[in-house]
């Protein structure tokens, strides 16, 4: 089971995933920086307008990973491909044999396996290097952050379950405060002996929870509390808070994202303060009220399950200074500034994301190096073809098998040795044991078995060749090439009908194979000659 898990992990494209995470993170940092600059330029605007910019930024940050995956607009890398940072595996060389079939001496469609170095160093996924561990660390951090959201949600529901309905003294005041704010939805109101200040709980269907016995508080104090919490509900800050935590879970390692979330919370509290002042509160009275609440609570952090208290969300001193400043724009209904700001931010972010502005010099150098390597590879292939032009197919196969036979973990090599020592029957038993084993030390490759089959076929050892090709068919039943090769071996053995059936199977899987069509025609011609010869012998006997 461990071998299966290691094999699965070895097949995960760790470098590609890490490249995506880093690419999105760089873009996210730039998005946060642009939003920060925009809000600095909006210092004279209302907190509501600045809050809109930060909420828009959180939405962009959440959509950015998805857009990176599905949209060609965002899918432009800002860093060199991570896979190019690490050493690549052994290259492959293709050898051409009669029938225009390509036999890969190093690769194949067979079972994916580990290299000798990976086997020696431990499980396959460990050999992927630090980028695999970096992705796993990111996943752990994201999971822990989402667990925090789950804990807040569960504890919030637990608190609500133990609450009691608020006294009737709150009902008229709640209706009056909602009317002043223009909030037309029904809001639930509860009392709890477990809290010391009013809080808003819930995201989709939020409720206000006030301390037990708070009905005896002065009407002005209760009005301030309700106005502030109702402003949160009207803004749908419960959903925005969930959005903020999800974004933090994705970018938990990015300090700019944490600053963006904090800025969004600061502006939402200031906007709710503006809502209280717009509802008729005197700035000096409301500021004094906040100071009294903060002094009574003592602990500014509060329980983990609550959305906010009236004294949380930003530095209390800064909030009070803003409350007392008569020059600040508190117009919450005029959203033109926020909409315009979001449009400006979008006009900067989108072109930056779809252009090559973020392409680094190292990335340009990487492209140049890649093009140079491709040119060198093509030159090497041309040179190899030129050198091999005078070499017969048999010699090519012998050269290829000589190279394969140097591998200690190749199943083809082990089966070849078994054939040479004990014969075909014993080799088939060895093959079955190797395929049933799950230790991951021995690998099977279609190309290597195909080469071994032709090695025996060109050596006039037809029984051995047919046995190897049959084994390759059993391991790779979806590959047209294995049926083609077995059909060629049967044809060489004079078994035309079996060869025909195998080539028909090969053509069914690969109808475009011109070599298969030519070979099938050749088989038909030979079969017809055999039949004519057999009928002639029957006439002579009569």
C-alpha positions as CSV (number, residue, x, y, z in Angstrom):
1,X,0.0,0.0,0.0
2,X,2.9,2.3,0.8
3,X,4.4,1.6,-2.6
4,X,1.1,2.5,-4.2
5,X,0.8,5.8,-2.3
6,X,4.4,6.6,-3.1
7,X,3.8,5.9,-6.8
8,X,0.7,8.1,-6.7
9,X,2.6,11.0,-5.0
10,X,5.4,10.6,-7.5
11,X,3.0,11.3,-10.3
12,X,1.8,14.6,-8.9
13,X,3.2,17.6,-10.8
14,X,4.7,19.3,-7.8
15,X,6.8,21.8,-9.7
16,X,3.9,22.9,-11.8
17,X,1.7,23.4,-8.7
18,X,4.4,25.3,-6.9
19,X,4.9,27.5,-10.0
20,X,1.1,28.3,-10.0
21,X,1.1,29.2,-6.3
22,X,4.2,31.4,-6.6
23,X,2.8,33.1,-9.8
24,X,-0.6,33.8,-8.2
25,X,1.1,35.0,-5.0
26,X,3.2,37.6,-6.8
27,X,0.1,38.9,-8.6
28,X,-1.8,38.9,-5.3
29,X,0.9,41.0,-3.7
30,X,0.7,43.5,-6.6
31,X,-3.1,43.6,-6.3
32,X,-2.8,44.4,-2.6
33,X,-0.2,47.1,-3.3
34,X,-2.3,48.8,-5.9
35,X,-5.4,48.7,-3.6
36,X,-3.3,50.2,-0.8
37,X,-2.1,53.1,-3.1
38,X,-5.7,53.7,-4.2
39,X,-7.0,54.0,-0.7
40,X,-4.2,56.3,0.3
41,X,-5.2,58.6,-2.6
42,X,-8.8,58.4,-1.2
43,X,-8.0,59.7,2.2
44,X,-10.5,62.5,1.7
45,X,-13.3,60.1,0.6
46,X,-15.7,58.3,3.0
47,X,-14.8,55.1,4.8
48,X,-17.6,53.4,2.9
49,X,-15.8,54.2,-0.4
50,X,-12.5,52.9,0.9
51,X,-14.2,49.8,2.2
52,X,-15.6,49.1,-1.2
53,X,-12.1,49.1,-2.7
54,X,-10.9,46.6,-0.1
55,X,-13.9,44.3,-0.5
56,X,-13.3,44.4,-4.3
57,X,-9.7,43.6,-3.7
58,X,-10.7,40.5,-1.6
59,X,-12.9,39.3,-4.4
60,X,-10.1,39.7,-6.9
61,X,-7.7,37.8,-4.7
62,X,-10.2,34.9,-4.4
63,X,-10.9,34.8,-8.1
64,X,-7.2,35.0,-9.1
65,X,-6.3,31.3,-8.6
66,X,-9.3,30.2,-10.6
67,X,-8.7,32.7,-13.3
68,X,-5.1,31.5,-13.5
69,X,-6.3,28.0,-14.2
70,X,-9.2,28.5,-16.6
71,X,-8.5,31.8,-18.3
72,X,-5.8,32.4,-20.9
73,X,-6.0,36.1,-20.0
74,X,-4.5,35.7,-16.6
75,X,-2.4,32.6,-17.4
76,X,0.8,34.5,-18.2
77,X,3.7,33.5,-15.9
78,X,5.5,36.2,-13.9
79,X,8.4,33.9,-12.9
80,X,10.4,31.3,-14.8
81,X,8.9,27.8,-14.9
82,X,9.6,26.2,-11.6
83,X,10.3,22.8,-13.2
84,X,13.3,24.3,-14.9
85,X,14.9,25.0,-11.5
86,X,15.5,21.3,-11.0
87,X,17.5,18.6,-12.8
88,X,15.7,16.8,-15.4
89,X,15.5,13.0,-15.9
90,X,17.4,10.9,-18.4
91,X,16.8,11.8,-22.0
92,X,15.3,9.4,-24.5
93,X,16.4,8.2,-27.9
94,X,14.0,6.8,-30.5
95,X,15.2,4.0,-32.8
96,X,13.4,3.2,-36.1
97,X,12.9,-0.4,-37.1
98,X,11.2,-1.9,-40.2
99,X,7.6,-1.1,-40.6
100,X,8.1,2.6,-39.7
101,X,7.5,1.9,-36.0
102,X,9.2,3.9,-33.3
103,X,10.7,2.0,-30.4
104,X,11.7,4.0,-27.5
105,X,14.7,2.5,-25.7
106,X,14.1,4.5,-22.5
107,X,10.4,5.3,-22.3
108,X,7.2,3.5,-22.8
109,X,3.5,3.3,-22.1
110,X,4.1,0.6,-19.4
111,X,3.9,1.0,-15.6
112,X,5.4,4.3,-14.3
113,X,8.3,3.7,-12.0
114,X,11.1,5.1,-10.0
115,X,14.7,5.6,-11.0
116,X,17.5,3.8,-9.2
117,X,18.4,7.0,-7.4
118,X,14.8,7.5,-6.2
119,X,14.6,3.9,-5.0
120,X,17.8,4.3,-3.0
121,X,16.7,7.5,-1.4
122,X,13.3,6.4,-0.2
123,X,9.7,6.9,-1.4
124,X,9.3,8.4,-4.8
125,X,7.6,11.6,-3.8
126,X,10.6,12.4,-1.5
127,X,12.8,12.5,-4.6
128,X,10.7,15.4,-6.0
129,X,12.7,17.8,-3.7
130,X,11.8,20.8,-1.7
131,X,9.1,22.0,-4.1
132,X,6.9,19.0,-3.1
133,X,7.4,19.8,0.6
134,X,6.6,23.5,0.0
135,X,3.3,22.6,-1.6
136,X,2.5,20.3,1.3
137,X,3.3,23.0,3.8
138,X,1.1,25.5,1.9
139,X,-1.8,22.9,2.0
140,X,-1.3,22.4,5.8
141,X,-1.4,26.2,6.4
142,X,-4.5,26.6,4.3
143,X,-6.2,23.8,6.1
144,X,-5.4,25.2,9.5
145,X,-6.8,28.6,8.5
146,X,-10.0,27.1,7.2
147,X,-10.3,25.1,10.5
148,X,-10.3,28.5,12.3
149,X,-13.3,29.5,10.2
150,X,-15.0,26.2,11.1
151,X,-14.3,26.7,14.8
152,X,-15.7,30.2,14.7
153,X,-18.8,29.0,12.9
154,X,-19.4,26.1,15.3
155,X,-18.9,28.2,18.5
156,X,-21.1,31.0,17.2
157,X,-23.9,28.5,16.6
158,X,-23.3,27.1,20.1
159,X,-23.7,30.5,21.6
160,X,-26.9,31.2,19.7
161,X,-28.3,27.9,20.8
162,X,-27.9,28.9,24.4
163,X,-29.3,32.5,24.0
164,X,-32.7,33.7,25.0
165,X,-34.9,36.2,23.2
166,X,-34.2,39.8,24.1
167,X,-36.6,41.8,26.3
168,X,-39.4,43.7,24.7
169,X,-37.7,47.0,25.7
170,X,-35.3,46.3,22.7
171,X,-38.0,45.7,20.1
172,X,-39.2,49.2,19.4
173,X,-35.6,50.5,19.5
174,X,-34.5,47.9,17.1
175,X,-37.3,48.8,14.7
176,X,-36.5,52.5,15.0
177,X,-32.7,52.0,14.4
178,X,-33.3,49.8,11.4
179,X,-35.6,52.4,9.9
180,X,-33.0,55.1,10.4
181,X,-30.4,53.0,8.5
182,X,-32.8,52.0,5.8
183,X,-32.5,48.3,6.6
184,X,-35.7,46.5,5.6
185,X,-34.8,43.0,6.6
186,X,-35.9,41.2,9.8
187,X,-33.1,40.9,12.3
188,X,-33.1,38.5,15.3
189,X,-32.1,39.9,18.7
190,X,-31.0,37.7,21.6
191,X,-29.6,38.0,25.1
192,X,-26.7,36.0,26.5
193,X,-25.0,35.9,29.9
194,X,-21.7,34.8,28.3
195,X,-20.8,38.1,26.7
196,X,-20.0,41.5,27.9
197,X,-20.8,43.6,24.8
198,X,-23.1,43.4,21.9
199,X,-21.9,41.2,19.0
200,X,-23.1,40.1,15.6
201,X,-23.1,36.4,14.9
202,X,-23.6,34.6,11.6
203,X,-22.9,35.2,8.0
204,X,-26.0,34.4,5.9
205,X,-28.6,35.0,8.6
206,X,-26.9,37.2,11.1
207,X,-28.3,37.9,14.6
208,X,-27.4,40.5,17.2
209,X,-26.6,39.2,20.7
210,X,-26.6,41.6,23.6
211,X,-25.5,41.0,27.2
212,X,-28.1,39.8,29.7
213,X,-29.7,42.6,31.6
214,X,-28.8,45.2,29.0
215,X,-32.5,46.2,28.7
216,X,-31.8,48.4,31.7
217,X,-29.1,50.4,29.9
218,X,-29.9,54.0,28.9
219,X,-31.8,54.3,25.6
220,X,-29.0,56.3,24.0
221,X,-26.4,53.5,24.7
222,X,-28.7,50.8,23.3
223,X,-29.4,52.9,20.3
224,X,-25.7,53.3,19.6
225,X,-25.1,49.5,19.9
226,X,-28.0,48.6,17.6
227,X,-27.1,51.2,15.0
228,X,-23.5,49.9,14.8
229,X,-24.5,46.2,14.6
230,X,-27.3,46.9,12.1
231,X,-24.8,48.7,10.0
232,X,-22.7,45.6,9.9
233,X,-25.7,43.5,8.9
234,X,-26.7,46.0,6.1
235,X,-23.1,45.9,4.8
236,X,-23.3,42.0,4.9
237,X,-20.0,42.0,6.8
238,X,-20.7,38.4,7.9
239,X,-20.2,37.2,4.3
240,X,-17.2,39.6,3.8
241,X,-15.6,38.2,6.9
242,X,-15.9,34.6,5.6
243,X,-14.4,35.9,2.3
244,X,-11.5,37.4,4.2
245,X,-10.8,34.2,6.1
246,X,-10.9,32.1,2.9
247,X,-8.5,34.6,1.1
248,X,-6.2,34.4,4.1
249,X,-6.3,30.6,3.9
250,X,-5.1,30.7,0.3
251,X,-2.4,33.4,0.9
252,X,-1.6,32.6,4.6
253,X,2.1,33.1,3.9
254,X,1.7,36.5,2.1
255,X,2.0,39.4,4.6
256,X,0.5,41.9,2.1
257,X,-2.8,39.9,2.0
258,X,-3.0,40.0,5.8
259,X,-2.5,43.7,5.7
260,X,-5.3,44.0,3.1
261,X,-7.7,42.0,5.3
262,X,-6.8,44.1,8.3
263,X,-7.4,47.3,6.3
264,X,-10.8,46.0,5.1
265,X,-11.8,45.4,8.8
266,X,-10.6,48.9,9.8
267,X,-12.6,50.6,7.1
268,X,-15.7,48.6,7.9
269,X,-15.6,49.6,11.5
270,X,-15.2,53.3,10.6
271,X,-18.0,53.0,8.1
272,X,-20.3,51.6,10.8
273,X,-19.2,54.4,13.1
274,X,-20.3,56.8,10.4
275,X,-23.6,55.0,10.2
276,X,-24.2,55.7,13.9
277,X,-23.3,59.3,13.6
278,X,-25.6,59.7,10.5
279,X,-28.4,58.2,12.6
280,X,-28.3,61.2,15.0
281,X,-25.6,60.4,17.5
282,X,-23.4,63.3,18.8
283,X,-19.7,62.6,18.0
284,X,-18.6,63.5,21.6
285,X,-21.2,61.2,23.2
286,X,-20.5,58.3,20.8
287,X,-16.7,58.7,21.4
288,X,-17.2,58.6,25.1
289,X,-19.4,55.6,24.8
290,X,-16.7,53.7,22.9
291,X,-14.2,54.5,25.6
292,X,-16.5,53.2,28.3
293,X,-17.2,50.0,26.4
294,X,-13.5,49.4,25.9
295,X,-12.8,50.0,29.6
296,X,-15.6,47.6,30.6
297,X,-14.4,44.8,28.3
298,X,-10.8,45.0,29.3
299,X,-9.8,42.3,26.7
300,X,-9.9,43.8,23.2
301,X,-9.7,40.5,21.4
302,X,-12.9,38.9,22.5
303,X,-14.2,35.4,21.7
304,X,-13.1,33.7,18.5
305,X,-16.6,33.1,17.3
306,X,-17.9,36.6,17.1
307,X,-17.9,38.8,14.0
308,X,-17.1,42.0,15.9
309,X,-17.9,44.0,18.9
310,X,-18.6,47.7,18.8
311,X,-15.1,48.4,20.3
312,X,-13.1,46.1,17.9
313,X,-11.9,46.3,14.3
314,X,-9.2,49.0,14.4
315,X,-7.2,51.1,16.8
316,X,-9.7,52.7,19.2
317,X,-7.7,55.9,19.4
318,X,-7.8,56.3,15.6
319,X,-11.5,55.6,15.5
320,X,-12.2,58.2,18.1
321,X,-10.1,60.8,16.3
322,X,-12.1,60.0,13.1
323,X,-15.4,60.3,15.0
324,X,-14.5,63.7,16.4
325,X,-13.1,65.1,13.1
326,X,-15.8,67.3,11.5
327,X,-14.0,67.4,8.2
328,X,-14.4,63.7,7.4
329,X,-16.9,62.7,4.7
330,X,-19.5,60.5,6.3
331,X,-21.8,60.2,3.3
332,X,-22.5,56.5,3.1
333,X,-25.2,56.6,0.4
334,X,-23.0,58.2,-2.2
335,X,-21.0,55.3,-3.6
336,X,-19.7,57.0,-6.7
337,X,-16.2,57.4,-5.3
338,X,-16.0,53.8,-4.3
339,X,-17.2,52.6,-7.7
340,X,-14.9,54.9,-9.6
341,X,-12.0,53.7,-7.4
342,X,-12.8,50.1,-8.0
343,X,-12.9,50.8,-11.7
344,X,-9.5,52.5,-11.6
345,X,-8.0,49.6,-9.6
346,X,-9.4,47.1,-12.1
347,X,-8.1,49.1,-15.1
348,X,-4.6,48.8,-13.6
349,X,-4.8,45.2,-12.4
350,X,-6.3,43.6,-15.6
351,X,-3.8,45.0,-18.1
352,X,-0.9,44.2,-15.7
353,X,-2.1,40.7,-15.5
354,X,-2.6,40.1,-19.3
355,X,0.6,41.8,-20.5
356,X,4.2,40.9,-20.4
357,X,5.1,43.7,-17.9
358,X,5.8,41.2,-15.2
359,X,8.2,39.1,-17.3
360,X,11.6,39.1,-15.6
361,X,15.0,39.3,-17.2
362,X,15.7,35.8,-15.9
363,X,12.6,34.6,-17.6
364,X,13.7,36.1,-20.9
365,X,17.1,34.5,-20.4
366,X,15.4,31.2,-19.7
367,X,13.5,31.4,-23.0
368,X,16.8,32.1,-24.8
369,X,18.5,29.1,-23.1
370,X,15.5,26.9,-23.9
371,X,15.6,27.8,-27.6
372,X,19.4,27.2,-27.6
373,X,18.9,23.7,-26.0
374,X,16.2,22.9,-28.5
375,X,18.5,23.8,-31.4
376,X,21.3,21.7,-29.9
377,X,18.9,18.8,-29.4
378,X,17.8,19.0,-33.1
379,X,21.4,19.1,-34.2
380,X,22.1,16.1,-32.1
381,X,19.1,14.2,-33.5
382,X,20.2,15.0,-37.1
383,X,23.7,13.9,-36.3
384,X,22.4,10.6,-34.8
385,X,20.2,10.0,-37.8
386,X,23.1,10.6,-40.2
387,X,25.3,8.2,-38.2
388,X,22.5,5.6,-38.1
389,X,21.6,5.9,-41.8
390,X,24.1,3.1,-42.7
391,X,23.2,0.8,-39.9
392,X,20.8,-2.1,-40.4
393,X,17.7,-2.5,-38.4
394,X,19.2,-5.6,-36.6
395,X,22.3,-3.6,-35.6
396,X,20.0,-0.7,-34.3
397,X,18.1,-3.2,-32.1
398,X,21.3,-4.8,-30.8
399,X,22.7,-1.3,-29.9
400,X,19.4,-0.4,-28.2
401,X,19.2,-3.6,-26.2
402,X,22.9,-3.3,-25.2
403,X,22.0,0.1,-23.6
404,X,18.9,-1.2,-21.9
405,X,20.7,-4.3,-20.5
406,X,22.8,-2.0,-18.3
407,X,19.8,-1.2,-16.1
408,X,19.5,-3.4,-13.0
409,X,15.8,-2.5,-12.3
410,X,14.4,-3.2,-15.8
411,X,11.9,-6.1,-15.9
412,X,12.8,-6.7,-19.5
413,X,16.4,-7.3,-18.5
414,X,15.4,-9.7,-15.7
415,X,13.1,-11.7,-18.0
416,X,15.8,-11.8,-20.7
417,X,18.2,-13.3,-18.2
418,X,15.5,-15.9,-17.1
419,X,15.0,-16.9,-20.7
420,X,18.7,-17.4,-21.3
421,X,19.2,-19.4,-18.1
422,X,16.0,-21.5,-17.8
423,X,13.9,-21.0,-21.0
424,X,10.7,-19.4,-22.0
425,X,8.4,-21.2,-19.6
426,X,10.5,-20.2,-16.6
427,X,10.7,-16.6,-17.8
428,X,6.9,-16.4,-18.0
429,X,6.6,-17.4,-14.3
430,X,9.3,-14.8,-13.4
431,X,7.3,-12.1,-15.3
432,X,4.1,-13.0,-13.4
433,X,5.9,-12.6,-10.0
434,X,7.4,-9.3,-11.0
435,X,4.0,-7.9,-12.1
436,X,2.3,-9.0,-8.9
437,X,5.1,-7.5,-6.7
438,X,4.4,-3.9,-5.4
439,X,7.8,-3.0,-4.1
440,X,8.4,-0.4,-6.8
441,X,12.0,-1.5,-7.4
442,X,11.4,-3.1,-10.8
443,X,9.9,-1.2,-13.7
444,X,8.1,-2.3,-16.8
445,X,8.3,-0.3,-20.1
446,X,6.6,-1.1,-23.3
447,X,9.5,0.2,-25.4
448,X,12.1,-2.0,-23.7
449,X,10.0,-5.2,-24.1
450,X,9.3,-4.3,-27.7
451,X,13.1,-3.9,-28.2
452,X,13.7,-7.3,-26.5
453,X,11.1,-8.9,-28.7
454,X,12.8,-7.6,-31.9
455,X,16.2,-8.6,-30.5
456,X,15.0,-12.2,-30.4
457,X,13.1,-11.9,-33.7
458,X,16.1,-10.7,-35.6
459,X,18.1,-13.5,-33.9
460,X,15.8,-16.1,-35.5
461,X,14.5,-17.1,-32.0
462,X,10.8,-16.9,-32.9
463,X,9.4,-18.7,-29.8
464,X,11.2,-16.3,-27.5
465,X,10.1,-13.3,-29.6
466,X,6.5,-14.4,-29.6
467,X,6.6,-15.0,-25.8
468,X,8.0,-11.5,-25.2
469,X,5.5,-9.8,-27.5
470,X,2.6,-11.7,-25.9
471,X,3.7,-10.4,-22.5
472,X,3.9,-6.9,-23.8
473,X,0.3,-7.2,-25.1
474,X,-0.8,-8.4,-21.7
475,X,0.8,-5.4,-20.0
476,X,-0.4,-2.8,-22.6
477,X,-3.7,-4.0,-24.1
478,X,-4.6,-0.4,-25.2
479,X,-1.4,0.1,-27.3
480,X,-1.7,-0.5,-31.0
481,X,2.1,-1.0,-31.3
482,X,2.2,-4.2,-29.2
483,X,-0.4,-6.0,-31.5
484,X,1.6,-4.8,-34.5
485,X,4.8,-6.3,-33.2
486,X,3.2,-9.6,-32.2
487,X,1.6,-9.8,-35.6
488,X,4.9,-9.3,-37.2
489,X,6.4,-12.2,-35.2
490,X,3.5,-14.6,-36.1
491,X,3.9,-13.6,-39.8
492,X,7.6,-14.4,-39.6
493,X,6.6,-17.8,-38.1
494,X,4.3,-18.4,-41.1
495,X,1.0,-18.1,-39.0
496,X,-0.8,-15.8,-41.4
497,X,-4.3,-15.9,-39.8
498,X,-3.0,-15.0,-36.4
499,X,-0.9,-12.3,-37.9
500,X,-3.9,-10.9,-39.7
501,X,-6.1,-10.8,-36.6
502,X,-3.4,-9.0,-34.7
503,X,-2.9,-6.4,-37.4
504,X,-6.6,-5.8,-37.6
505,X,-6.6,-5.2,-33.9
506,X,-3.7,-2.8,-34.3
507,X,-5.5,-0.9,-37.1
508,X,-8.7,-0.7,-35.0
509,X,-6.7,1.2,-32.3
510,X,-4.7,3.2,-34.8
511,X,-6.5,3.5,-38.1
512,X,-3.9,6.0,-39.4
513,X,-1.0,3.5,-39.4
514,X,0.2,3.3,-43.0
515,X,2.8,0.6,-42.0
516,X,0.0,-1.6,-40.5
517,X,-2.1,-1.2,-43.7
518,X,0.9,-2.2,-45.9
519,X,1.7,-5.2,-43.7
520,X,-2.0,-6.4,-43.7
521,X,-1.9,-6.3,-47.5
522,X,1.3,-8.2,-47.5
523,X,-0.3,-10.9,-45.2
524,X,-3.3,-11.1,-47.4
525,X,-1.1,-11.7,-50.4
526,X,0.9,-14.4,-48.7
527,X,-2.3,-16.1,-47.3
528,X,-3.8,-16.2,-50.8
529,X,-0.6,-17.8,-52.2
530,X,-0.6,-20.4,-49.5
531,X,-4.2,-21.2,-50.2
532,X,-3.5,-21.6,-54.0
533,X,-0.5,-23.8,-53.2
534,X,-2.6,-26.0,-50.9
535,X,-5.4,-26.3,-53.4
536,X,-2.8,-27.3,-56.1
537,X,-1.5,-30.1,-53.9
538,X,-5.0,-31.4,-53.3
539,X,-5.6,-31.6,-57.1
540,X,-2.3,-33.5,-57.6
541,X,-3.3,-36.0,-54.9
542,X,-6.6,-36.7,-56.6
